């Protein structure tokens, strides 16, 4: 059986993540997943497009900025690994 391409594996991981309950994940894990997903799908954050008006969004933006040096493909791989790791802990 041929290995699945990165896009397919990423989409499958997103489906797995959508099935998880957010409240079951620690906030730092939620932020990491958010940042990896955003970097994977939107690229590097632009502060002018995503203004921060509250503390919650400030944490999200900060998490995204911390990984902005990674490529979209690197983030997809990290996201896939993180989701599969969390799925195994169920």
C-alpha positions as CSV (number, residue, x, y, z in Angstrom):
1,X,0.0,0.0,0.0
2,X,1.5,3.4,-1.0
3,X,2.2,5.9,1.7
4,X,-0.3,8.7,1.9
5,X,0.8,12.2,0.9
6,X,1.2,15.0,3.5
7,X,-2.0,16.8,2.6
8,X,-4.1,13.6,3.0
9,X,-2.5,12.8,6.4
10,X,-3.0,16.4,7.5
11,X,-6.7,16.3,6.6
12,X,-7.1,13.0,8.4
13,X,-5.4,14.5,11.5
14,X,-7.7,17.5,11.4
15,X,-10.7,15.2,11.3
16,X,-9.4,13.3,14.3
17,X,-8.8,16.7,16.1
18,X,-12.3,17.8,15.4
19,X,-13.6,14.7,17.1
20,X,-11.7,15.4,20.3
21,X,-13.2,17.4,23.0
22,X,-11.4,20.6,23.6
23,X,-12.0,20.6,27.4
24,X,-10.0,17.3,27.6
25,X,-6.8,18.9,26.4
26,X,-4.6,21.2,28.6
27,X,-4.5,24.8,27.4
28,X,-0.9,24.7,26.4
29,X,-1.6,21.7,24.1
30,X,-4.6,23.5,22.7
31,X,-2.5,26.6,21.9
32,X,0.2,24.5,20.3
33,X,-2.3,22.7,18.1
34,X,-3.9,26.0,17.2
35,X,-0.5,27.5,16.2
36,X,0.5,24.5,14.2
37,X,-2.8,24.5,12.4
38,X,-2.8,28.2,11.6
39,X,0.9,28.1,10.4
40,X,0.0,25.0,8.3
41,X,-3.0,26.6,6.7
42,X,-2.3,30.4,6.7
43,X,1.5,30.6,6.8
44,X,3.3,33.1,9.0
45,X,1.1,35.4,11.1
46,X,0.8,39.1,10.1
47,X,0.1,41.2,13.1
48,X,-1.7,43.8,11.0
49,X,-4.3,41.3,9.9
50,X,-4.9,39.7,13.3
51,X,-5.2,42.5,15.9
52,X,-5.3,41.5,19.5
53,X,-8.2,42.9,21.6
54,X,-8.3,40.4,24.5
55,X,-6.1,38.1,26.5
56,X,-7.3,34.9,24.9
57,X,-6.4,36.1,21.4
58,X,-3.1,37.4,22.7
59,X,-2.1,33.9,23.8
60,X,-3.2,32.4,20.5
61,X,-1.3,35.0,18.5
62,X,1.8,34.5,20.7
63,X,1.7,30.7,20.2
64,X,1.5,31.2,16.4
65,X,4.3,33.8,16.4
66,X,6.6,31.4,18.3
67,X,6.5,28.8,15.5
68,X,6.5,31.3,12.6
69,X,10.0,30.2,11.7
70,X,8.7,26.8,10.7
71,X,7.5,26.0,7.2
72,X,3.9,25.0,6.5
73,X,5.0,21.4,5.7
74,X,7.0,21.2,8.9
75,X,3.9,22.4,10.9
76,X,1.7,19.9,9.2
77,X,4.1,17.0,10.2
78,X,4.2,18.3,13.8
79,X,0.4,18.7,13.9
80,X,-0.1,15.1,12.6
81,X,2.4,13.7,15.2
82,X,0.7,15.7,18.0
83,X,-2.8,14.6,17.1
84,X,-1.8,10.9,16.7
85,X,0.0,11.1,20.0
86,X,-3.1,12.5,21.7
87,X,-5.3,10.0,20.0
88,X,-3.2,7.1,21.4
89,X,-3.6,8.4,24.9
90,X,-7.4,8.0,24.7
